[in-house]
Amino acid sequence: MASNPSLKEALPEITDAIVESYMMCQRINHLGHFPLPSREAIVDILADLMDLLYPGYHRRQNLHMGNVVYHVGDLVDGLHDKLTQQIARALRHESQQGQECDFEALAQQKAIEFLRKIPDLRFLLEEDVLAAYAGDPAAKSYHEIVFCYPGLEAITIYRIAHELHQLSVPLIPRIMTEYAHSKTGIDIHPGARIGHSFFIDHGTGVVIGETCIIGNHVKIYQGVTLGALSFPRDADGKIIRGKKRHPTIEDEVVIYANATILGGDTVIGHHSVIGSNVWLTHSVPPHTVVQLEKPSLRIRRPDDELVPNYQI
């Protein structure tokens, strides 16, 4: 209980000031419109999709070939309804003012197209799991990778979101990848194009931009940024959207921890290795090793005596 109840007399004034701000700051309101997609519903959709993509690992266990058909059918039926509803909300919100459209019918079509892609997604994700096992000597089994690796979780959600992005579904792909970002520390834009057998080791702090193109059998470590060097602007100073701003990483490239590669014209040639802490803004040819010079360390003993420089 508040120690001074009379202070509550200020609450109506506070309420009026907040509501008045809704008139002044309308870009961050969503009042008097159809409902937006629900974050909670989209996270629930992701949980259903994880059950489909990795059966027996998540919410429902004790599955076998005798009962899995019923289980999958139940999930697919529920996903059809959930996806249709959420996609329709996203489409309606993004439509132009006064546009006439049967959003539910269009959303159902996109939901069915997406669900048809689930088998292909599973084949793609199995290659990602194999890449993780081949690339990490600490991995004891494929099961450990599916259960435990945040890199695989982030890649899985990215691949789901990318398929929806390819179907021109607004909002929902970003909600999905930002949910993965919040869970894993790995930020992959759903518009990025990533080939098969992709492995992110450790993962925290990885950033992969919207127009990034990544080939097959690429391995990256924690803290890697594949970002934009600059943002082109029009005559009014506004950012020009839709341009390629992020690098292209060709097949069989390894990028070590905390490397930063920037620019839409930057191409890392196949079978190249980019060392830790490298800052790279230009292309390199195939079979190239890029690394920093070894630093000198300054080491002091407890008595504050400076030890001569030690070369790593």
C-alpha positions, 0 to 999 in steps of 0.5 A: 500500500502506498504511504501517501494515497493523496499522491494518487490524485495526480494519476488522472493528469498523468493519464491525460498527458499520456493520451495527449502524446498519442496525438502528437507521436502517431508513428508509434501508435496503432489505434483504431485499426485491425490488429497487428500480428501477435508476437506470442502467436508467432512464437507459438508457431515457431514452437510448432514448426520446431516440432515438425522440423525436429520431431521428438526433440522438443515438446512432444517425445515418445514419437514413432512411425506408428503415431507420427502421422497423426502428430504431424497432421495435427500440427499441420492443421493447426499451423494452417489456421495460425499462419493464415490468421497472422499472415492476414493481419500482416498483409492487411496492416501493410496494404495501402489505404483503401486497397480492396483485397481478400486478405484471408484468402491471400494469407491462406494461399501463402500459408499453404505454399510455406507448409509445402516447403517443410520437407525441403527445409528439413533436408537443408537443416540436416546439412546444417547439422552435418556441417556443425558436427564436421566443424566442431570437434567438441560435438559428441553427436547430432543429437547434442547439436539439435538439442544444444547449439544456439547457432543451429536454432538461429539458422533454423528460425532464419530459414523459416523466416527466409521462406516467408520473406520469399513469399512477400509476407511482411513483419512476421519474418522479422519478428521471428528472426528478432526472437531468435536474436533475443534468445541466441545473440545471433542476428540474421536478417530474413532477407539474407541468402544463405547456402547449404551446410552453414555453421555458426560456432558459438555464435554470440554477437554474429550479425548478418545483414539483409542483402548478404549472400553466403555460399555453401559450406561456410563457417563463421565464429562468434562476433562476426559482422557481415554489414554495410559500409555506408548507406546510399542516399537520394538528393533529399538525403534519405536512405535509398532502400533495396540496394545491395549493402552487405558482402558476398561470401563464396563457398568454403570460407571460414571467418574467425571471431570478431572479424568485420566484413563490410560493403555491398561490393565486397566479395570474399573469394571461395576457400578463403580464411578471414582471421580474427579481428580483421576489418575488411572493406574490399574484396579478396580473391579465392584461396586467400588468407587475411589476418592481422599482424601478431600483436606485442603484449605488455606484461607487468609482474606483481612488483610492477616491473615491466617485462620486455615485450613478448611476441606472440 
